[in-house]
Amino acid sequence: MTDVAATASSAYRQALSIIDSVEPRIGGAIRQELADQRGSLKLIASENYASLATLLTMGNWLSDKYAEGTVGHRFYAGCQNVDTVESVAAEHARALFGAEYAYVQPHSGIDANLVAYWAILNKRIESPTLERLGAKTVNDLSEADWEALRREFNTQRVMGMSLDAGGHLTHGFRHNISGKMFEQRAYGTDPETGLIDYAKLAADAREFKPLIIVAGYSAYPRRVNFATMREIADAVGATLFVDMAHFAGLVAGKVFTGDEDPIPHAHVVASTTHKSLRGPRGGFVLATPEYAEFVDKGCPMVLGGPLSHVMAAKAVAFAEARTPDFQGYAQRVADNAKALAEGLQRRGVKLVTDGTDNHLVLLDVATSFGLTGRQAESALLDSGVVTNRNSIPRDPNGAWYTSGVRIGTPALTSRGLGAAEFDVVADLIAGVLRGTTPVTAANGKPGKAKYTIADGLAERTRARAAELLGGFPLYPGLEV
Ligand SMILES: Cc1ncc(COP(=O)(O)O)c(C=O)c1O
């Protein structure tokens, strides 16, 4: 056992005994979660395993401090230690991503996106209005001017990637507040190649004239050319906002460089910290100097007091991501995704875009196996393989049942699996899906939810998955 594992085991055991003395069901759930995570073949593209150092940083009294405001400008007294935490986290974020400005307060990806949107609205709409009316702040506006400004906020336009092409709800879709704030037009992918159709996007942007173009995705298995995105935005006077929530780890790990690195090209970049970046659950925003003062107003614009214990853990995770080890990890995430994609294709699985060059793979399970995403996801889960269903472009089964399954490599790569093991994973997945049959519905057509799995297949797959994972323990040596 390593020193770190031994020390962490003792720390967790003692912490859990204190938790048990107050509410043993919570201590039990924490222990069980570790056992479940250890035992599952986790292929959810948006999940990972944070380091013990990152996890341990979150459980302390920094959580107790209110610190609304920014470093050195707080609305509460006694924030000197939070100032240290926030400055160190922001310093690491700037250095890690080569960004001029970093804001590390957002509690999650959705909050980071809201901070970004309102920073852009503040700079592009509110600030010029105040200047025109000779007002210093919104409090100086008359009722009529304030009403006019409020209405102007609501008439702005945004373009984001369509959901079935891999975009995210926060990119202007109706179920999210972004869709209620903005008039949105979605851009999609080329039906032949499955790749972003930049020429069509440019033409649509010329016609729609958005204030903001959002680049970024949760289920697009390819890289984005952010230099081209910026040209398209500049041509119509739009702000380029990149949501790198999913692929921040590949940017941090220098897998995405040049035109594929969003930082030199975007005006504003938002992200999560807990996906491929392997940090605590949280978000952050990077910006060019012209947007920095507006992003800095995230609190009180859309945030209350920062989660100082999580900002501390972000600092630790950013520090880890600045090491050569992390660059090796990020490269392996991408290499493993390729191995997984090739393994699936060799076994006859149709992939959206016929492959991947990032951390995720999107299986077209309708074309490959005559299944819905929901049936495939459930059959895989029965067999110990954790994935999630996802729409594919122009999905015939809609957003609930879907025709796709999304899988990603960040988590299992953290456990140490390499290309050979991901080929075994491909074999497990293809085997389960080939042995799964939709149950015929009352109307004689294949049903969308029910399915059967060939006798013993789920059990055999579980056993093979457990054997595979046995060679790559999660948090080796940690005993709670
Ligand atoms: C592209 C993208 N943006 C934002 C989010 C929201 O992140 P969070 O769940 O931390 O709010 C997600 C999460 O799935 C995402 O994929």
PDBQT file of the ligand as one rigid body, heavy atoms in Angstrom, charges set to zero:
ROOT
HETATM    1  C1  LIG A 501     -21.458  20.882 -22.580  1.00  0.00    +0.000 C 
HETATM    2  C2  LIG A 501     -22.007  20.941 -21.192  1.00  0.00    +0.000 A 
HETATM    3  N1  LIG A 501     -22.201  22.135 -20.608  1.00  0.00    +0.000 NA
HETATM    4  C3  LIG A 501     -22.685  22.247 -19.360  1.00  0.00    +0.000 A 
HETATM    5  C4  LIG A 501     -23.008  21.146 -18.622  1.00  0.00    +0.000 A 
HETATM    6  C5  LIG A 501     -23.608  21.334 -17.250  1.00  0.00    +0.000 C 
HETATM    7  O1  LIG A 501     -22.729  20.944 -16.258  1.00  0.00    +0.000 OA
HETATM    8  P1  LIG A 501     -23.251  20.717 -14.753  1.00  0.00    +0.000 P 
HETATM    9  O2  LIG A 501     -23.940  19.411 -14.743  1.00  0.00    +0.000 OA
HETATM   10  O3  LIG A 501     -22.009  20.757 -13.912  1.00  0.00    +0.000 OA
HETATM   11  O4  LIG A 501     -24.162  21.862 -14.422  1.00  0.00    +0.000 OA
HETATM   12  C6  LIG A 501     -22.814  19.880 -19.160  1.00  0.00    +0.000 A 
HETATM   13  C7  LIG A 501     -23.158  18.687 -18.353  1.00  0.00    +0.000 C 
HETATM   14  O5  LIG A 501     -23.568  17.673 -18.780  1.00  0.00    +0.000 OA
HETATM   15  C8  LIG A 501     -22.293  19.759 -20.481  1.00  0.00    +0.000 A 
HETATM   16  O6  LIG A 501     -22.117  18.573 -21.062  1.00  0.00    +0.000 OA
ENDROOT
TORSDOF 0
